[in-house]
């Protein structure tokens, strides 16, 4: 398979990729985790494919499901579109839209057929998707009493009610968890190649798609973090760090305030680079920072408690002798003339 040529809708319609997405086939999970790590240039397409699959991962009522499947069959029977041409002619958008629709239809059939095959044993789980844009935080309480604070630029998938023997959710981005204790139902957070499993505890997970590292930081209790190549068990004050590029899993110590201040509306920087500052500001406020300084060495240290974005930028610029201008939701930082 020439997966390096795939677009988002191709991944979303691929049975092996779908099996990886729903964690149905362990071989598919291992294969795709390794493939994604080896092809960072496809991260945007993979993320888009996952969004497509998110659209069909919620179980429809049986009547709606039958109607949707019939509609998809009629559409595919009438359509002769096989591929999307690479040239950007006037038919491109229509062809792309049709291709996405077909991909979602194939994925839907896979999801629903898988669900229906086990329907005699249990009722299909209804999943909820919580999408937080940059500049927004959300506090959620799950059906088991678990409390989750979701950071900006993050997506959380969770069932309306958990199964009798397990509690599983999926995260893209960052969230703080206070997990309700249940010795009979382990709580598992799936973040790309990592699984974090607990019984009842408090921990923070940072797993943004575009970042090279996934961090699991434990505050209370005990958690197990594992991927295809190994696992580690954390005690309070320890952090598991997975490097996508090196495919390595390390256990380190961490500063609690640095990792969890965001959930209380705080920004904490210690010897921070511009990249660290700009990502934190964008997630907290929805504003993009652009560095127009001339060879400016950052290494900024400071903290802010529920301040507005301009107060944060003004203080940073004052300490670094810089100036700034605002255009829409973009803030340009420049050297003083």
ZAMARGU-4260 file (C-alpha; in steps of 0.2 Angstrom, whole numbers, plus 5000, padded with zeros to 4 digits):
<rodrens>
0) 5000/5000/5000 | 5006/5017/4996 | 5000/5026/5011 | 5012/5040/5009 | 5001/5045/4994
5) 4985/5044/5005 | 4974/5059/5009 | 4963/5061/5024 | 4948/5053/5016 | 4959/5038/5010
10) 4964/5034/5028 | 4946/5036/5034 | 4940/5023/5022 | 4955/5011/5025 | 4949/4996/5035
15) 4966/4993/5043 | 4966/5012/5048 | 4949/5011/5055 | 4954/4995/5065 | 4968/5005/5072
20) 4956/5020/5076 | 4944/5009/5086 | 4958/4998/5093 | 4950/4982/5086 | 4965/4974/5079
25) 4982/4974/5089 | 4992/4971/5073 | 4984/4986/5065 | 4987/4997/5081 | 5006/4992/5081
30) 5007/4995/5062 | 4999/5012/5062 | 5008/5018/5077 | 5024/5014/5069 | 5019/5021/5052
35) 5013/5038/5060 | 5029/5040/5070 | 5039/5037/5054 | 5029/5049/5043 | 5027/5065/5053
40) 5024/5074/5036 | 5007/5065/5036 | 5001/5072/5053 | 4989/5084/5046 | 4981/5071/5035
45) 4980/5058/5049 | 4972/5071/5061 | 4959/5076/5047 | 4956/5057/5045 | 4953/5055/5063
50) 4941/5070/5063 | 4931/5061/5049 | 4930/5045/5059 | 4925/5055/5074 | 4909/5060/5064
55) 4904/5042/5062 | 4909/5035/5079 | 4893/5039/5087 | 4879/5026/5086 | 4863/5032/5077
60) 4846/5025/5082 | 4841/5010/5071 | 4829/5020/5060 | 4841/5033/5056 | 4855/5021/5053
65) 4844/5011/5040 | 4840/5027/5031 | 4858/5033/5031 | 4864/5017/5024 | 4851/5017/5011
70) 4855/5034/5006 | 4874/5030/5005 | 4870/5015/4994 | 4860/5025/4982 | 4874/5038/4981
75) 4888/5026/4978 | 4878/5017/4965 | 4875/5033/4955 | 4892/5040/4957 | 4907/5035/4945
80) 4920/5045/4955 | 4935/5034/4958 | 4949/5047/4963 | 4952/5065/4966 | 4962/5073/4952
85) 4978/5082/4958 | 4975/5097/4946 | 4965/5111/4954 | 4952/5113/4941 | 4934/5119/4944
90) 4928/5101/4947 | 4940/5098/4961 | 4930/5104/4976 | 4915/5094/4970 | 4925/5078/4968
95) 4934/5081/4984 | 4917/5082/4993 | 4911/5067/4985 | 4926/5057/4989 | 4925/5062/5008
100) 4906/5057/5008 | 4911/5040/5001 | 4925/5038/5013 | 4913/5042/5028 | 4900/5030/5021
105) 4913/5016/5020 | 4919/5020/5038 | 4901/5021/5044 | 4897/5004/5037 | 4913/4997/5045
110) 4908/5005/5062 | 4890/5000/5061 | 4893/4982/5055 | 4905/4980/5069 | 4893/4987/5081
115) 4878/4977/5075 | 4888/4960/5075 | 4889/4962/5094 | 4872/4969/5097 | 4865/4953/5103
120) 4877/4954/5117 | 4876/4972/5122 | 4868/4989/5117 | 4880/5000/5107 | 4889/5013/5116
125) 4884/5031/5112 | 4900/5042/5111 | 4901/5061/5114 | 4914/5072/5107 | 4919/5088/5116
130) 4929/5100/5105 | 4938/5115/5113 | 4945/5128/5102 | 4960/5138/5107 | 4955/5151/5120
135) 4942/5140/5129 | 4943/5128/5143 | 4929/5116/5149 | 4925/5106/5165 | 4916/5090/5162
140) 4909/5077/5174 | 4908/5059/5167 | 4894/5046/5171 | 4906/5038/5184 | 4909/5054/5193
145) 4926/5057/5185 | 4931/5076/5183 | 4940/5082/5168 | 4947/5099/5164 | 4950/5101/5145
150) 4962/5113/5139 | 4961/5124/5123 | 4965/5116/5106 | 4959/5099/5113 | 4947/5086/5108
155) 4940/5073/5120 | 4929/5057/5116 | 4920/5048/5129 | 4905/5037/5131 | 4888/5043/5138
160) 4889/5028/5150 | 4904/5017/5153 | 4904/4998/5151 | 4902/4986/5166 | 4920/4981/5165
165) 4930/4995/5159 | 4931/5014/5156 | 4939/5021/5140 | 4941/5038/5133 | 4951/5046/5119
170) 4961/5062/5120 | 4969/5074/5107 | 4977/5089/5116 | 4978/5092/5135 | 4967/5087/5150
175) 4968/5086/5169 | 4959/5071/5176 | 4952/5067/5193 | 4947/5049/5191 | 4933/5042/5202
180) 4939/5026/5210 | 4932/5009/5204 | 4943/4994/5207 | 4932/4984/5195 | 4933/4996/5180
185) 4950/5002/5175 | 4950/5020/5168 | 4960/5021/5151 | 4965/5036/5142 | 4970/5033/5124
190) 4982/5046/5117 | 4989/5041/5100 | 5002/5028/5103 | 5001/5028/5122 | 4988/5021/5134
195) 4987/5027/5152 | 4977/5016/5164 | 4972/5019/5182 | 4959/5014/5195 | 4957/5031/5203
200) 4969/5045/5203 | 4974/5063/5198 | 4985/5066/5183 | 4988/5078/5168 | 4990/5072/5150
205) 4997/5083/5136 | 4996/5075/5119 | 4994/5088/5105 | 4995/5081/5088 | 5008/5094/5082
210) 5020/5091/5096 | 5035/5079/5097 | 5032/5074/5115 | 5017/5066/5124 | 5018/5069/5143
215) 5008/5060/5157 | 5011/5068/5174 | 5005/5060/5190 | 4999/5069/5205 | 4990/5056/5216
220) 4988/5037/5215 | 4997/5026/5203 | 4995/5024/5184 | 5002/5013/5171 | 5008/5020/5154
225) 5011/5009/5139 | 5013/5008/5121 | 5018/4994/5108 | 5036/4993/5114 | 5035/4994/5133
230) 5027/5001/5148 | 5031/5011/5164 | 5022/5013/5181 | 5022/5030/5188 | 5021/5036/5206
235) 5016/5053/5212 | 5029/5066/5206 | 5034/5056/5191 | 5031/5059/5172 | 5031/5048/5157
240) 5037/5056/5142 | 5035/5048/5125 | 5045/5055/5110 | 5037/5052/5093 | 5053/5054/5083
245) 5064/5042/5094 | 5049/5031/5099 | 5056/5031/5117 | 5047/5031/5133 | 5056/5039/5148
250) 5051/5042/5166 | 5056/5059/5173 | 5051/5070/5188 | 5041/5086/5185 | 5036/5103/5192
255) 5018/5102/5197 | 5014/5120/5194 | 5022/5120/5177 | 5011/5105/5171 | 4994/5109/5179
260) 4993/5128/5181 | 4983/5130/5165 | 4968/5122/5173 | 4967/5135/5186 | 4968/5150/5173
265) 4987/5152/5176 | 5001/5154/5164 | 5018/5149/5171 | 5035/5151/5161 | 5052/5146/5167
270) 5066/5150/5156 | 5053/5148/5142 | 5057/5149/5123 | 5046/5159/5111 | 5038/5143/5105
275) 5033/5138/5122 | 5025/5155/5126 | 5016/5157/5109 | 5008/5140/5111 | 5002/5143/5129
280) 4995/5160/5124 | 4986/5153/5109 | 4978/5139/5119 | 4973/5150/5133 | 4967/5165/5124
285) 4965/5160/5105 | 4978/5174/5100 | 4992/5169/5089 | 5009/5177/5093 | 5022/5181/5079
290) 5040/5184/5083 | 5047/5198/5073 | 5062/5202/5084 | 5079/5203/5077 | 5089/5188/5085
295) 5080/5190/5101 | 5085/5177/5114 | 5070/5173/5125 | 5072/5163/5140 | 5057/5171/5148
300) 5052/5168/5167 | 5036/5174/5174 | 5018/5169/5179 | 5001/5176/5177 | 4985/5173/5186
305) 4969/5175/5176 | 4975/5190/5167 | 4969/5196/5150 | 4979/5193/5134 | 4986/5210/5132
310) 4991/5212/5150 | 5001/5196/5148 | 5009/5202/5131 | 5013/5219/5139 | 5022/5212/5154
315) 5032/5200/5143 | 5037/5214/5131 | 5041/5226/5145 | 5053/5213/5153 | 5061/5210/5136
320) 5061/5228/5130 | 5050/5224/5115 | 5035/5231/5107 | 5019/5224/5100 | 5005/5227/5088
325) 4988/5218/5087 | 4979/5214/5070 | 4963/5204/5073 | 4968/5189/5083 | 4986/5190/5079
330) 4999/5199/5090 | 5016/5204/5082 | 5031/5206/5093 | 5045/5217/5087 | 5061/5224/5093
335) 5060/5242/5099 | 5067/5254/5086
</rodrens>
